[in-house]
């Protein structure tokens, strides 16, 4: 959470309609760290380490829920006729280490 207090972040994530998206835009030099770290941080820090969301709920909030909200047809879930956009990760080790000092550090 690069611009929210921890209590605000937890309250937002507790809302059943909360989707997690990023408005990070790549710029030369020092982009905002959320460009590299948003989703891995949700899956690692927020879901696994803090237990604020189950892994399944965290994945849903970055896939199916935003696709449905923004009416992106054929995306967001694995289903016949849908595009199969897959990212494989280890739920035990995924992390989003990007910081303001090192904003382009890729997820691990």
N, C-alpha and C positions, 0 to 999 in steps of 0.2 A: 504494500500500500504506500505509494509514493506521495500521495497528497491527502490522505485521510487519517484521522485518528483511528487507533485500533478499535475503540468502542463503536465509532461510526461504521467502520468496515464490517464489523461483526453484525451490527444491526441491519445494515443493507443486505448482507448475505443471508440473513435469517428470513427475509421476505420471500414467500414462495414463488413470486414472479420475477425475481432477480435473475437477470442474465449477466454473464461476464463477457465483456468485449473489450477491445482496446482501440483507442483513437491515436495510438502512436504512429508518427509519420517519420519516415527516414529522411534525415537531413545530413549533409556533410558535417563531419566533425563530431559533435557530441549530441546525439539524439537523446530523447528522454529514455530512461532505462526500461519503462514499460514496453517499449518497442520490442525488446528482446526477452523480457521476463514475465509478462502478465500471466500467461497460461501455465507455464511451468511452476510459477510461484503458487498459483491456485491449487494445482495438483499436489505439489510437494508441501510447501509451508502451511497453507490454509487447510487442505484436506487431510493429508497424512500426519503432519506434525501437530497441528492444533486440534484436529478433529472437528472443525466447525461444520464440515460437509462430508458426507460419505464420498468415496471415490466415484461411485456411479452418479451421484448428484452433481459433483463437480464437472464431470465429463458432460452431463446433460446440459449444464448451464453454459458451456462453451461450444456446444454443437447444436442439438435439436432446438433448444429454447430460442437462441438468437435467430436461427434459420426460420422458425415459425413466426417470430415477432416481426421480422423484416420481409416476410413472404418470399423467401428464397427457395423456390421449388426444386425438388430433387436433391436437397442437401440436408445435412444435419443428423442423419441416422442411416443405419445400414438396412436397406429394404430393397426388394426387387424394383428395378427401374431407376433407382437413385444412383447418383455418382458415389463411388466408393473412395472417399477421401479419408485415408488412414494415416495415423501417426502412431508408431510403436514407441513405447517408453516403458521404463522399469518403474513401477509405482513405489518401489522401496528406495530409489535413489534420485528420482527426478527433482530438479531444483532450478530455480531462476536466480542465479547469482548476480545479475546486472545491478549496478549501483550508479549513483551520480558520478562517482569517481571513475568507474569502469562501465559505462552504459552499454557497450557493445559486447559484453561477455555473454556468450551463447548459453542457452540452457544445457544442463547436464542430465 
